[in-house]
């Protein structure tokens, strides 16, 4: 298993932080409003982008589920998941390789 480049890690962290910030700032528009489908689409796009950048990790699954629950999506779950995935634990990362390494 090869390591993920620092550039990919920072891009993934930026995408996650931007998505969490957008969901917190635009929360009144996303909650039970006309933009609720946009919020769901945003989560699918973010999940796909993160998997392409850093590979599949089980931490993305609970983040995706929590993001679909009203009010719970105010927690920065994407940022936390990316930090879990990209941390260096004993020199190994428990991920599946990104398809475009």
N, CA, C and O atoms as a GROMACS GRO file, in nm:
protein
  404
    1UNK      N    1   0.085  -0.118   0.000
    1UNK     CA    2   0.000   0.000   0.000
    1UNK      C    3   0.089   0.124   0.000
    1UNK      O    4   0.169   0.142   0.092
    2UNK      N    5   0.077   0.206  -0.099
    2UNK     CA    6   0.157   0.328  -0.106
    2UNK      C    7   0.093   0.438  -0.023
    2UNK      O    8  -0.026   0.434   0.007
    3UNK      N    9   0.176   0.535   0.014
    3UNK     CA   10   0.124   0.645   0.094
    3UNK      C   11   0.053   0.747   0.005
    3UNK      O   12   0.081   0.759  -0.115
    4UNK      N   13  -0.038   0.819   0.067
    4UNK     CA   14  -0.111   0.924  -0.002
    4UNK      C   15  -0.025   1.050   0.004
    4UNK      O   16   0.034   1.080   0.108
    5UNK      N   17  -0.019   1.122  -0.106
    5UNK     CA   18   0.065   1.242  -0.109
    5UNK      C   19   0.009   1.349  -0.014
    5UNK      O   20  -0.112   1.358   0.006
    6UNK      N   21   0.100   1.430   0.043
    6UNK     CA   22   0.054   1.538   0.131
    6UNK      C   23  -0.042   1.634   0.060
    6UNK      O   24  -0.133   1.689   0.122
    7UNK      N   25  -0.022   1.652  -0.069
    7UNK     CA   26  -0.110   1.741  -0.146
    7UNK      C   27  -0.254   1.688  -0.146
    7UNK      O   28  -0.348   1.764  -0.125
    8UNK      N   29  -0.270   1.558  -0.169
    8UNK     CA   30  -0.404   1.496  -0.168
    8UNK      C   31  -0.467   1.508  -0.030
    8UNK      O   32  -0.587   1.531  -0.017
    9UNK      N   33  -0.386   1.490   0.074
    9UNK     CA   34  -0.437   1.500   0.211
    9UNK      C   35  -0.490   1.641   0.237
    9UNK      O   36  -0.600   1.656   0.290
   10UNK      N   37  -0.413   1.743   0.199
   10UNK     CA   38  -0.457   1.881   0.223
   10UNK      C   39  -0.578   1.919   0.138
   10UNK      O   40  -0.664   1.994   0.184
   11UNK      N   41  -0.585   1.868   0.018
   11UNK     CA   42  -0.704   1.894  -0.066
   11UNK      C   43  -0.826   1.830  -0.002
   11UNK      O   44  -0.932   1.892   0.005
   12UNK      N   45  -0.814   1.706   0.044
   12UNK     CA   46  -0.925   1.636   0.109
   12UNK      C   47  -0.969   1.710   0.235
   12UNK      O   48  -1.089   1.726   0.260
   13UNK      N   49  -0.873   1.755   0.314
   13UNK     CA   50  -0.907   1.830   0.436
   13UNK      C   51  -0.976   1.961   0.402
   13UNK      O   52  -1.068   2.002   0.472
   14UNK      N   53  -0.932   2.027   0.296
   14UNK     CA   54  -0.995   2.153   0.254
   14UNK      C   55  -1.138   2.132   0.207
   14UNK      O   56  -1.227   2.210   0.240
   15UNK      N   57  -1.160   2.027   0.129
   15UNK     CA   58  -1.295   1.996   0.081
   15UNK      C   59  -1.386   1.965   0.199
   15UNK      O   60  -1.499   2.013   0.205
   16UNK      N   61  -1.338   1.884   0.293
   16UNK     CA   62  -1.420   1.849   0.409
   16UNK      C   63  -1.453   1.971   0.493
   16UNK      O   64  -1.568   1.989   0.535
   17UNK      N   65  -1.354   2.056   0.518
   17UNK     CA   66  -1.377   2.176   0.598
   17UNK      C   67  -1.474   2.272   0.527
   17UNK      O   68  -1.562   2.330   0.590
   18UNK      N   69  -1.458   2.287   0.397
   18UNK     CA   70  -1.546   2.375   0.320
   18UNK      C   71  -1.690   2.323   0.322
   18UNK      O   72  -1.784   2.401   0.336
   19UNK      N   73  -1.707   2.192   0.308
   19UNK     CA   74  -1.842   2.134   0.310
   19UNK      C   75  -1.906   2.153   0.447
   19UNK      O   76  -2.023   2.190   0.457
   20UNK      N   77  -1.829   2.127   0.554
   20UNK     CA   78  -1.883   2.145   0.688
   20UNK      C   79  -1.918   2.291   0.714
   20UNK      O   80  -2.023   2.321   0.771
   21UNK      N   81  -1.833   2.381   0.673
   21UNK     CA   82  -1.860   2.524   0.692
   21UNK      C   83  -1.984   2.567   0.614
   21UNK      O   84  -2.068   2.641   0.666
   22UNK      N   85  -1.996   2.521   0.491
   22UNK     CA   86  -2.113   2.555   0.410
   22UNK      C   87  -2.241   2.504   0.475
   22UNK      O   88  -2.341   2.575   0.478
   23UNK      N   89  -2.237   2.383   0.527
   23UNK     CA   90  -2.357   2.327   0.589
   23UNK      C   91  -2.394   2.399   0.719
   23UNK      O   92  -2.512   2.411   0.751
   24UNK      N   93  -2.295   2.447   0.791
   24UNK     CA   94  -2.322   2.521   0.915
   24UNK      C   95  -2.375   2.660   0.884
   24UNK      O   96  -2.473   2.705   0.944
   25UNK      N   97  -2.311   2.729   0.790
   25UNK     CA   98  -2.352   2.866   0.755
   25UNK      C   99  -2.488   2.868   0.686
   25UNK      O  100  -2.571   2.954   0.714
   26UNK      N  101  -2.511   2.774   0.597
   26UNK     CA  102  -2.636   2.772   0.519
   26UNK      C  103  -2.742   2.683   0.582
   26UNK      O  104  -2.842   2.651   0.517
   27UNK      N  105  -2.722   2.642   0.707
   27UNK     CA  106  -2.814   2.550   0.773
   27UNK      C  107  -2.961   2.592   0.765
   27UNK      O  108  -3.046   2.509   0.736
   28UNK      N  109  -2.993   2.719   0.791
   28UNK     CA  110  -3.136   2.755   0.784
   28UNK      C  111  -3.198   2.730   0.647
   28UNK      O  112  -3.319   2.707   0.637
   29UNK      N  113  -3.120   2.735   0.544
   29UNK     CA  114  -3.172   2.712   0.408
   29UNK      C  115  -3.184   2.563   0.377
   29UNK      O  116  -3.273   2.522   0.303
   30UNK      N  117  -3.093   2.483   0.436
   30UNK     CA  118  -3.094   2.340   0.409
   30UNK      C  119  -3.200   2.266   0.490
   30UNK      O  120  -3.254   2.166   0.442
   31UNK      N  121  -3.231   2.312   0.611
   31UNK     CA  122  -3.320   2.239   0.701
   31UNK      C  123  -3.464   2.244   0.652
   31UNK      O  124  -3.527   2.350   0.650
   32UNK      N  125  -3.515   2.130   0.613
   32UNK     CA  126  -3.654   2.115   0.574
   32UNK      C  127  -3.702   2.221   0.475
   32UNK      O  128  -3.820   2.255   0.471
   33UNK      N  129  -3.612   2.271   0.398
   33UNK     CA  130  -3.649   2.373   0.300
   33UNK      C  131  -3.630   2.324   0.159
   33UNK      O  132  -3.609   2.205   0.134
   34UNK      N  133  -3.637   2.418   0.070
   34UNK     CA  134  -3.626   2.383  -0.071
   34UNK      C  135  -3.485   2.336  -0.106
   34UNK      O  136  -3.466   2.264  -0.205
   35UNK      N  137  -3.385   2.374  -0.026
   35UNK     CA  138  -3.248   2.334  -0.056
   35UNK      C  139  -3.206   2.204   0.011
   35UNK      O  140  -3.090   2.165   0.001
   36UNK      N  141  -3.297   2.134   0.078
   36UNK     CA  142  -3.262   2.006   0.141
   36UNK      C  143  -3.203   1.906   0.042
   36UNK      O  144  -3.106   1.839   0.076
   37UNK      N  145  -3.258   1.893  -0.079
   37UNK     CA  146  -3.195   1.802  -0.176
   37UNK      C  147  -3.053   1.847  -0.213
   37UNK      O  148  -2.967   1.763  -0.242
   38UNK      N  149  -3.029   1.977  -0.212
   38UNK     CA  150  -2.894   2.027  -0.243
   38UNK      C  151  -2.796   1.980  -0.135
   38UNK      O  152  -2.682   1.946  -0.165
   39UNK      N  153  -2.842   1.979  -0.011
   39UNK     CA  154  -2.758   1.932   0.099
   39UNK      C  155  -2.723   1.784   0.080
   39UNK      O  156  -2.608   1.745   0.101
   40UNK      N  157  -2.819   1.704   0.041
   40UNK     CA  158  -2.794   1.561   0.018
   40UNK      C  159  -2.698   1.541  -0.099
   40UNK      O  160  -2.610   1.456  -0.092
   41UNK      N  161  -2.715   1.618  -0.203
   41UNK     CA  162  -2.626   1.609  -0.319
   41UNK      C  163  -2.485   1.651  -0.279
   41UNK      O  164  -2.387   1.589  -0.320
   42UNK      N  165  -2.475   1.757  -0.199
   42UNK     CA  166  -2.345   1.802  -0.150
   42UNK      C  167  -2.274   1.690  -0.075
   42UNK      O  168  -2.154   1.669  -0.094
   43UNK      N  169  -2.347   1.618   0.010
   43UNK     CA  170  -2.287   1.509   0.086
   43UNK      C  171  -2.238   1.396  -0.004
   43UNK      O  172  -2.132   1.338   0.020
   44UNK      N  173  -2.314   1.364  -0.106
   44UNK     CA  174  -2.273   1.259  -0.200
   44UNK      C  175  -2.147   1.301  -0.275
   44UNK      O  176  -2.054   1.222  -0.292
   45UNK      N  177  -2.144   1.426  -0.320
   45UNK     CA  178  -2.027   1.477  -0.394
   45UNK      C  179  -1.904   1.481  -0.304
   45UNK      O  180  -1.795   1.443  -0.346
   46UNK      N  181  -1.921   1.526  -0.180
   46UNK     CA  182  -1.808   1.531  -0.087
   46UNK      C  183  -1.757   1.390  -0.058
   46UNK      O  184  -1.636   1.367  -0.060
   47UNK      N  185  -1.847   1.297  -0.032
   47UNK     CA  186  -1.805   1.159  -0.005
   47UNK      C  187  -1.728   1.102  -0.124
   47UNK      O  188  -1.623   1.039  -0.105
   48UNK      N  189  -1.778   1.123  -0.244
   48UNK     CA  190  -1.709   1.072  -0.364
   48UNK      C  191  -1.572   1.137  -0.380
   48UNK      O  192  -1.474   1.069  -0.411
   49UNK      N  193  -1.565   1.268  -0.359
   49UNK     CA  194  -1.436   1.337  -0.373
   49UNK      C  195  -1.335   1.288  -0.271
   49UNK      O  196  -1.218   1.269  -0.304
   50UNK      N  197  -1.379   1.266  -0.149
   50UNK     CA  198  -1.286   1.220  -0.045
   50UNK      C  199  -1.237   1.078  -0.073
   50UNK      O  200  -1.120   1.047  -0.052
   51UNK      N  201  -1.326   0.993  -0.119
   51UNK     CA  202  -1.285   0.856  -0.153
   51UNK      C  203  -1.186   0.858  -0.269
   51UNK      O  204  -1.088   0.783  -0.268
   52UNK      N  205  -1.209   0.942  -0.368
   52UNK     CA  206  -1.116   0.951  -0.481
   52UNK      C  207  -0.980   1.007  -0.438
   52UNK      O  208  -0.877   0.967  -0.492
   53UNK      N  209  -0.980   1.097  -0.342
   53UNK     CA  210  -0.854   1.159  -0.298
   53UNK      C  211  -0.773   1.072  -0.203
   53UNK      O  212  -0.652   1.058  -0.220
   54UNK      N  213  -0.839   1.013  -0.104
   54UNK     CA  214  -0.763   0.940  -0.001
   54UNK      C  215  -0.800   0.793   0.009
   54UNK      O  216  -0.740   0.721   0.089
   55UNK      N  217  -0.896   0.747  -0.070
   55UNK     CA  218  -0.935   0.607  -0.067
   55UNK      C  219  -1.050   0.583   0.029
   55UNK      O  220  -1.086   0.670   0.109
   56UNK      N  221  -1.107   0.463   0.020
   56UNK     CA  222  -1.221   0.429   0.105
   56UNK      C  223  -1.172   0.403   0.247
   56UNK      O  224  -1.068   0.341   0.267
   57UNK      N  225  -1.248   0.452   0.345
   57UNK     CA  226  -1.223   0.425   0.486
   57UNK      C  227  -1.358   0.416   0.555
   57UNK      O  228  -1.451   0.487   0.518
   58UNK      N  229  -1.368   0.330   0.654
   58UNK     CA  230  -1.494   0.310   0.724
   58UNK      C  231  -1.542   0.438   0.795
   58UNK      O  232  -1.661   0.451   0.820
   59UNK      N  233  -1.453   0.530   0.826
   59UNK     CA  234  -1.491   0.656   0.893
   59UNK      C  235  -1.583   0.740   0.806
   59UNK      O  236  -1.658   0.823   0.859
   60UNK      N  237  -1.580   0.721   0.675
   60UNK     CA  238  -1.667   0.799   0.588
   60UNK      C  239  -1.814   0.755   0.600
   60UNK      O  240  -1.904   0.836   0.578
   61UNK      N  241  -1.838   0.631   0.634
   61UNK     CA  242  -1.974   0.579   0.640
   61UNK      C  243  -2.058   0.646   0.750
   61UNK      O  244  -2.166   0.696   0.720
   62UNK      N  245  -2.012   0.649   0.877
   62UNK     CA  246  -2.093   0.718   0.978
   62UNK      C  247  -2.106   0.868   0.951
   62UNK      O  248  -2.209   0.928   0.983
   63UNK      N  249  -2.004   0.927   0.891
   63UNK     CA  250  -2.012   1.070   0.858
   63UNK      C  251  -2.125   1.095   0.759
   63UNK      O  252  -2.203   1.188   0.775
   64UNK      N  253  -2.132   1.010   0.658
   64UNK     CA  254  -2.237   1.026   0.558
   64UNK      C  255  -2.375   1.008   0.620
   64UNK      O  256  -2.467   1.084   0.590
   65UNK      N  257  -2.390   0.909   0.707
   65UNK     CA  258  -2.519   0.883   0.771
   65UNK      C  259  -2.559   0.999   0.862
   65UNK      O  260  -2.673   1.044   0.858
   66UNK      N  261  -2.466   1.047   0.944
   66UNK     CA  262  -2.496   1.157   1.035
   66UNK      C  263  -2.533   1.284   0.958
   66UNK      O  264  -2.618   1.361   1.003
   67UNK      N  265  -2.472   1.305   0.845
   67UNK     CA  266  -2.502   1.424   0.765
   67UNK      C  267  -2.646   1.425   0.714
   67UNK      O  268  -2.696   1.531   0.675
   68UNK      N  269  -2.712   1.312   0.713
   68UNK     CA  270  -2.850   1.305   0.665
   68UNK      C  271  -2.952   1.332   0.775
   68UNK      O  272  -3.072   1.342   0.747
   69UNK      N  273  -2.906   1.343   0.900
   69UNK     CA  274  -2.996   1.365   1.014
   69UNK      C  275  -3.005   1.514   1.043
   69UNK      O  276  -2.902   1.579   1.062
   70UNK      N  277  -3.127   1.570   1.046
   70UNK     CA  278  -3.141   1.712   1.076
   70UNK      C  279  -3.077   1.748   1.210
   70UNK      O  280  -3.086   1.671   1.306
   71UNK      N  281  -3.015   1.862   1.218
   71UNK     CA  282  -2.943   1.917   1.332
   71UNK      C  283  -2.812   1.844   1.360
   71UNK      O  284  -2.715   1.909   1.402
   72UNK      N  285  -2.804   1.714   1.338
   72UNK     CA  286  -2.679   1.641   1.361
   72UNK      C  287  -2.575   1.681   1.258
   72UNK      O  288  -2.455   1.669   1.283
   73UNK      N  289  -2.620   1.727   1.142
   73UNK     CA  290  -2.524   1.766   1.038
   73UNK      C  291  -2.453   1.897   1.069
   73UNK      O  292  -2.372   1.944   0.988
   74UNK      N  293  -2.483   1.957   1.185
   74UNK     CA  294  -2.410   2.077   1.226
   74UNK      C  295  -2.273   2.043   1.282
   74UNK      O  296  -2.187   2.130   1.295
   75UNK      N  297  -2.252   1.917   1.317
   75UNK     CA  298  -2.120   1.873   1.362
   75UNK      C  299  -2.028   1.860   1.241
   75UNK      O  300  -2.074   1.820   1.134
   76UNK      N  301  -1.902   1.893   1.257
   76UNK     CA  302  -1.809   1.886   1.142
   76UNK      C  303  -1.764   1.742   1.113
   76UNK      O  304  -1.646   1.709   1.125
   77UNK      N  305  -1.859   1.659   1.074
   77UNK     CA  306  -1.830   1.517   1.058
   77UNK      C  307  -1.735   1.486   0.943
   77UNK      O  308  -1.652   1.396   0.954
   78UNK      N  309  -1.745   1.560   0.834
   78UNK     CA  310  -1.653   1.534   0.722
   78UNK      C  311  -1.510   1.567   0.763
   78UNK      O  312  -1.417   1.492   0.732
   79UNK      N  313  -1.492   1.678   0.832
   79UNK     CA  314  -1.357   1.716   0.876
   79UNK      C  315  -1.299   1.613   0.973
   79UNK      O  316  -1.183   1.576   0.962
   80UNK      N  317  -1.382   1.568   1.066
   80UNK     CA  318  -1.335   1.468   1.162
   80UNK      C  319  -1.299   1.338   1.091
   80UNK      O  320  -1.197   1.277   1.120
   81UNK      N  321  -1.382   1.296   0.997
   81UNK     CA  322  -1.356   1.171   0.924
   81UNK      C  323  -1.225   1.181   0.846
   81UNK      O  324  -1.146   1.087   0.846
   82UNK      N  325  -1.202   1.293   0.780
   82UNK     CA  326  -1.078   1.308   0.702
   82UNK      C  327  -0.956   1.311   0.794
   82UNK      O  328  -0.852   1.254   0.761
   83UNK      N  329  -0.968   1.375   0.909
   83UNK     CA  330  -0.857   1.374   1.003
   83UNK      C  331  -0.828   1.234   1.054
   83UNK      O  332  -0.713   1.196   1.072
   84UNK      N  333  -0.933   1.156   1.078
   84UNK     CA  334  -0.914   1.017   1.120
   84UNK      C  335  -0.845   0.938   1.010
   84UNK      O  336  -0.752   0.862   1.037
   85UNK      N  337  -0.889   0.954   0.888
   85UNK     CA  338  -0.835   0.878   0.776
   85UNK      C  339  -0.690   0.915   0.746
   85UNK      O  340  -0.609   0.829   0.713
   86UNK      N  341  -0.658   1.042   0.758
   86UNK     CA  342  -0.524   1.086   0.714
   86UNK      C  343  -0.422   1.095   0.826
   86UNK      O  344  -0.308   1.135   0.802
   87UNK      N  345  -0.459   1.059   0.946
   87UNK     CA  346  -0.360   1.063   1.054
   87UNK      C  347  -0.259   0.950   1.033
   87UNK      O  348  -0.290   0.848   0.972
   88UNK      N  349  -0.142   0.970   1.083
   88UNK     CA  350  -0.037   0.868   1.071
   88UNK      C  351  -0.034   0.788   1.200
   88UNK      O  352   0.008   0.837   1.304
   89UNK      N  353  -0.079   0.665   1.192
   89UNK     CA  354  -0.081   0.578   1.310
   89UNK      C  355   0.016   0.462   1.287
   89UNK      O  356  -0.017   0.368   1.216
   90UNK      N  357   0.132   0.469   1.346
   90UNK     CA  358   0.229   0.363   1.332
   90UNK      C  359   0.283   0.347   1.191
   90UNK      O  360   0.333   0.240   1.156
   91UNK      N  361   0.275   0.451   1.111
   91UNK     CA  362   0.326   0.445   0.975
   91UNK      C  363   0.234   0.375   0.877
   91UNK      O  364   0.267   0.364   0.759
   92UNK      N  365   0.120   0.326   0.924
   92UNK     CA  366   0.026   0.256   0.835
   92UNK      C  367  -0.106   0.327   0.837
   92UNK      O  368  -0.145   0.387   0.937
   93UNK      N  369  -0.175   0.321   0.726
   93UNK     CA  370  -0.309   0.377   0.716
   93UNK      C  371  -0.402   0.266   0.669
   93UNK      O  372  -0.374   0.199   0.569
   94UNK      N  373  -0.511   0.246   0.741
   94UNK     CA  374  -0.606   0.140   0.707
   94UNK      C  375  -0.704   0.190   0.604
   94UNK      O  376  -0.820   0.219   0.636
   95UNK      N  377  -0.659   0.201   0.480
   95UNK     CA  378  -0.745   0.249   0.373
   95UNK      C  379  -0.726   0.160   0.250
   95UNK      O  380  -0.630   0.084   0.240
   96UNK      N  381  -0.818   0.173   0.161
   96UNK     CA  382  -0.805   0.109   0.030
   96UNK      C  383  -0.753   0.215  -0.065
   96UNK      O  384  -0.797   0.329  -0.060
   97UNK      N  385  -0.662   0.179  -0.150
   97UNK     CA  386  -0.598   0.273  -0.241
   97UNK      C  387  -0.696   0.357  -0.321
   97UNK      O  388  -0.798   0.306  -0.367
   98UNK      N  389  -0.665   0.487  -0.338
   98UNK     CA  390  -0.747   0.568  -0.428
   98UNK      C  391  -0.732   0.516  -0.570
   98UNK      O  392  -0.625   0.469  -0.608
   99UNK      N  393  -0.838   0.524  -0.649
   99UNK     CA  394  -0.831   0.469  -0.784
   99UNK      C  395  -0.735   0.543  -0.876
   99UNK      O  396  -0.687   0.486  -0.973
  100UNK      N  397  -0.706   0.670  -0.847
  100UNK     CA  398  -0.619   0.748  -0.933
  100UNK      C  399  -0.497   0.794  -0.855
  100UNK      O  400  -0.479   0.914  -0.835
  101UNK      N  401  -0.414   0.704  -0.812
  101UNK     CA  402  -0.298   0.737  -0.728
  101UNK      C  403  -0.188   0.801  -0.806
  101UNK      O  404  -0.084   0.835  -0.749
   0.00000   0.00000   0.00000
